[in-house]
């Protein structure tokens, strides 16, 4: 019988608006700009032994706005920039579908998190989801994880115009990924 390893918590990060500037549909690699605090925040999560995994909807592929190869190009660019700053991502998952396709992977559905949990031996109930949209908060709820909404990207507007009618509120609202990492490091089990 194979040796069983205990399941670990992880930190799931949205890409656009959380790690990097939100520019709408990122249709060219030259438009990718990582926030200056992102690498340090991820490095601190790495140092705490938490797997850091990106989960991102990229419906621009399904809409025909850009080829799927651009998602890979941007993700490679992000990974390289983080590695130069001694920060690392354990994995990146993306959904190229539009919402009308009703796939299991498009956030707030849990397909990407479930796949990551299987591939990385993760405990979703002890994990965190960080993003700039209410869909990220819903994703956390659907996976029984904890949620952090950042005010970067769409976050500030989401809070101002929609938060009062959200059926579920985030566990924490952070100014940015750096503050989100601080909160996660204080609340990890």
N, C-alpha and C positions, 0 to 999 in steps of 0.2 A: 504494500500500500504506500503511495507517495506521501512524503512528509507534508503536513498541513502548516501553512504559515498564517499568522493572524492577519485579518483584513485591516488595512490602514485607512485613515481619513485622507482626503485630498482637497486641493483648492482648484476649483474650476473657474477659469477666467474667460470672459467675453473678450474678443479682440478689439474691434472698432468701438471707440468711445471709452474703453477701460484701460487697455494697454497702449493704444495709439489713438491719435485724433480721429474723431468721427468726421468723415468727409462725404457722407452720403454713400453712393455706390463707388467703392474704391476701384476705379476702372483702369488705373495705370500705376505701376510700382513706384513711380516718382512722387505720387501723392501720399505714400505711406510715411507717417511721422510719428515715431514712438514718443510718448510722454517722457520728459526728463527724469521723472521719479520711478518709472516702471521697472527698470532693471534693478535698482536697489530694493524695491519692494519684493520682487520675485527672488532676488538673492537671499533676502532675510527668510522667506518661506522655505527656500532650499536648505538653508542652514538649520532650520528647525526640523528637517527631515520630512517635510510635507511634499508629496508629489504635486506639481503644478501642471495643470492640463488646460489647454485652450479649447473651448467649444464655441463655435461661431456659425451663425446662419449666413450663408453667402448666396442669397436668392438671385443675385445679379447674373449668376451662371444660368439658372433656370429661365430667367427672363431674356437671355441672349445679350445682356449688356457687355459681358466680357467672357473670354474662354476660361474653362476650369484650370488651365495651365497658369493663369494669372494668380489664382488662389495659392497655388504651390509656390510661385515666384515670391509673392508677398510673405507667405509663411516662412520661406527660407530666409528672406531678408530680415524678418523679425528675429528668427532664431539666431542668425549670425550676429546681429546687433546685440542681442542679449548675451551671447557667448563672449563677445569682446568685453562685456562688463561683468564677466564671471557669474552670470545668471543662466539658468537652464530651464527649459520646458521638458517635461517628461513625455508629452505627446500633444498632438494637435488633431482635433476632429472638426470637420465642417459639414454642413448640410448645404448642398447646391440647389435644393428644391424650392419651388414656390409653395405658398400655403395651400393653394388649391389642390396640390398633389396629395395632401394629407399623409405625408410620410411619418414614420415613427421617429425620425432623427431630428426634424425641425423643432427648435425650441419654441414653445415650452414643453414639447414632448421629450421624453427621457431617453430616447434611443442612443444618443451620443454618450450620455453618462453611464447607461447600462453597459454599453460596449467597453468603455474605459474601465468600469468596475471589474468586468470579466478579464480584461487583458492585463490589468495592473493590480489585481487582488485588493480592491478598495471597498471600504464600508461607506456607502453613500449617506447613511444616517448620521455619521460623524463628520461628514464633509461640508464644504462651503461652496457657494456659487456667488461669484462677484460679477456684476454687470451694470450697465447704464439704462436698462429698460425694464419695465414691469414684467416682460416675458422672462427675464432672468430670475426674477423673484418667484414667478409661477413655476419655472423649471425647478427651482430649489424645493418648493412646496411639493411638487409632483414626485420628486425623488426622495422626499423626507430629509432633505439636507437643510442647512441654514443659509440665509441669503443676506448679501450685502449689496445695497444699491449705491453706486458712486454718482456724484453730482457732475462728473465730467461727461462728455458726449451728450447724449440726450437726457441724462439724469436730472439735471436742474429743471428742465422743462417738464419732464414726466412728473416730478414732484409737484411743481407749481400748478399744473393744469389737470392732473388726473388722479393724484394720490388719494384725494378725499373719497373717491368712489371705488378704489381697489378693494376687492373682497379679502385680500390677504396683504398685509404690510410687510416690508422687509424687516429682518431681525435687527439690522443696523443700517443707518445711512451714513456714508463716509464722504468726505470732501473729494477723495481720489483714491487710487489704488494704494498709495502709501499709507493712508489712514485705515483703509480696509485691512491691509496686512497687519497693522498694529492691533486692530480689534481681533482678528483671527488668531494671532499669536497669544493673545490674552485669554481666548475662549476655546482653544483646542483641548481635546480630551486625550 
